[in-house]
Amino acid sequence: MSSPNQTDEAKAAGYGACLRCGAELSAVGLEKFRVGGTSGGWKMLFGELAELGEDMIELEVFACPSCRKVELRVPVA
């Protein structure tokens, strides 16, 4: 999701600038991340019932080639 103060030219130029060093970000792709669920002893006690709150979310991953930091963004619907 782009910020409201970003110009149309900046949007057309690429994926935006790195928040840390200002270099142009490169797209890595879409990745699914596990959220919720439990770990440790709860899994041992309750088994699969402990995973009822687990879900997967998909995020866009961008990497900075200069400072090697990673940004995660919600994909555009």
C-alpha positions as CSV (number, residue, x, y, z in Angstrom):
1,M,0.0,0.0,0.0
2,S,1.5,3.3,-1.0
3,S,1.6,6.4,1.2
4,P,-0.7,9.3,0.3
5,N,2.1,11.7,-0.2
6,Q,3.9,9.6,-2.8
7,T,3.6,11.1,-6.3
8,D,2.5,9.3,-9.4
9,E,6.0,9.5,-10.9
10,A,7.5,7.8,-7.9
11,K,4.9,5.0,-8.1
12,A,5.6,4.5,-11.8
13,A,9.4,4.4,-11.2
14,G,9.4,1.2,-9.2
15,Y,8.7,-0.2,-5.8
16,G,9.8,2.9,-3.8
17,A,12.9,3.9,-1.9
18,C,14.4,2.1,1.1
19,L,13.3,3.7,4.4
20,R,16.8,3.4,5.8
21,C,19.3,4.3,3.0
22,G,17.0,5.6,0.2
23,A,18.1,3.1,-2.5
24,E,15.5,1.7,-4.9
25,L,13.9,-1.5,-3.5
26,S,13.7,-4.7,-5.6
27,A,10.8,-7.2,-5.4
28,V,11.5,-10.6,-4.0
29,G,7.9,-11.9,-4.4
30,L,4.9,-13.0,-2.3
31,E,5.5,-15.1,0.8
32,K,3.0,-16.8,3.1
33,F,3.6,-16.3,6.9
34,R,2.1,-18.3,9.7
35,V,0.3,-16.3,12.4
36,G,-1.4,-17.5,15.5
37,G,-1.3,-21.0,16.8
38,T,0.8,-22.0,19.7
39,S,4.2,-23.4,20.6
40,G,6.0,-25.3,23.3
41,G,4.1,-27.3,25.9
42,W,0.6,-26.2,24.7
43,K,1.1,-28.2,21.5
44,M,2.2,-31.2,23.5
45,L,-0.9,-31.0,25.8
46,F,-3.6,-30.1,23.3
47,G,-2.2,-31.5,20.0
48,E,-3.9,-30.2,16.9
49,L,-6.5,-28.4,19.0
50,A,-3.8,-25.9,19.9
51,E,-3.5,-24.9,16.2
52,L,-7.2,-23.8,15.8
53,G,-6.2,-20.1,15.9
54,E,-3.5,-20.5,13.2
55,D,-3.8,-18.8,9.9
56,M,-1.6,-17.9,6.9
57,I,-1.2,-14.4,5.6
58,E,0.4,-13.4,2.3
59,L,2.8,-10.4,2.2
60,E,4.9,-8.8,-0.5
61,V,8.6,-8.9,0.2
62,F,11.0,-6.2,-1.0
63,A,14.7,-6.1,-0.4
64,C,17.2,-3.3,-0.5
65,P,20.3,-4.2,-2.5
66,S,22.4,-1.5,-0.7
67,C,21.8,-2.0,3.0
68,R,20.2,-5.5,2.7
69,K,17.1,-4.7,4.8
70,V,13.8,-6.3,4.0
71,E,10.3,-4.6,3.8
72,L,7.0,-6.4,4.1
73,R,3.8,-5.0,2.6
74,V,0.2,-6.1,2.3
75,P,-0.5,-7.0,-1.3
76,V,-2.8,-4.8,-3.3
77,A,-6.2,-6.5,-3.5
